[in-house]
Amino acid sequence: MMRPEDLLCPGPSGLYSPLGDFYVDPVRPVPRALVTHGHSDHARAGHQAVLATAETLKIMAVRYGADFAGATQAMPLGETIRIGEVAVTFQPAGHVLGSAQIVVEARGCRIVVSGDYKRRPDPTCASFHPVPCDVFITEATFGLPVFRHPSDAHEIGKLLASLEAFPERAHLVGAYPLGKAQRVIRLLRDAGYDRTIHIHGALEKLCRLYEKEGVALGPLAPATVETGRKAEFAGAVVVGPPSAFSDLWARRFPDPVPAFASGWMTIRQRAKQRGVELPLILSDHADWDELTATIAELGPAEVWVTHGREEALVRWCELAGIRARPLHLVGYEDEGEE
Ligand SMILES: [Zn+2]
C-alpha cells in the first residue's frame, strides 16, 4: 500500500492530491478545487473549476456572484467519480446545508476529509455519514475536553424562557449568516415558536435559499425599525450577524437582550467580553465527545487533525493507540463559529 501522503498532502494552498491533481478546500485560487461546504474559509472564489454539492454551489453563487468560478460541477451525495487515479465520493457532514465529507481513494488507501462536521441531528441539513477509512482528517475547532455542548433543546429553552420573562424586550440573537442563523430559526419553530422572526438584511438571501432547498423557516420579516415603530419590536426575536449587534444598529430596538448562538459561549469570559447577556451554546462543530466518539467509531489507522486546538486531540489519539498528527493548515478560521 502506498503512503497516504501520495494521495493527499498538506501544502500552503491546502490539501493537494498528486494522484488526482486537485485540491480540497484550497485557500488560494487553483485550477481544480473540491469544496466541502460554503463557509468562506473553505469555499473561496476564483478557482478555475469547482466540484461541490449542488447546495454548496448555490451558496457560493449567493455569496460571490454567479461567476465565482470558471466552471462548476454539482456532485450528488454518495456517488463516486474518478479524477485522475482517484475515486472521489461526497458524503454528508451534518455541518450546514450542503456540507459534505470528501472521501478519496486510490491504490487501496482511503482518506476521509471531514471538512467541518457535527454528529447531533440538525433539522437544516443531512446528518453526518460515518465512512470507515485508513486516514481520517478531522477538524478540532472545539478539540478540548472543556467543550461539551448541551442539547439544542436546552439552549433554545433558555431563549424561550427569556422571551417569557421579558416580554417587553427585543431579543437580539447573534448567529452566523450561513447555517447557524437558519438552524436557530428552525429550532425555534420546532419548539413551537410561531411568531414572525425578524432578520437582518445580511441573512435574507441565505434564508431564502434555505427555504427553496426545503428548510421551512416560518414567517420572517426584515428587522427594519422605522421612526416611531420601535415598540413593535417589544418581545420580538431578531436574528442577525454577531457583528451587527455590537454597533449602533442594535440600539434601535427596545431594551434589547443581547444573545449569541455559538459553541464559544461555553466560555463565560468570552460571552462577557462581547456583552452577551444570554449566551446560547449552539455549535455547528463537533464537541470533544463527538470528536473522540467519531474517531473511535471509524477506527482509522491514522488521524490528521486540522483547524482548531489540534494538540489535545492528537494526544487523545496517541493514548488510544492511533497514530495522529497535526496538519497546521493555514487559513481556516471558521466564519461559522469565529
Ligand atoms: Zn464551516
Residues whose N, C-alpha, C, O or C-beta is under 5 A from the ligand:
A	BS01	ZN	H39 D116 D334 G336
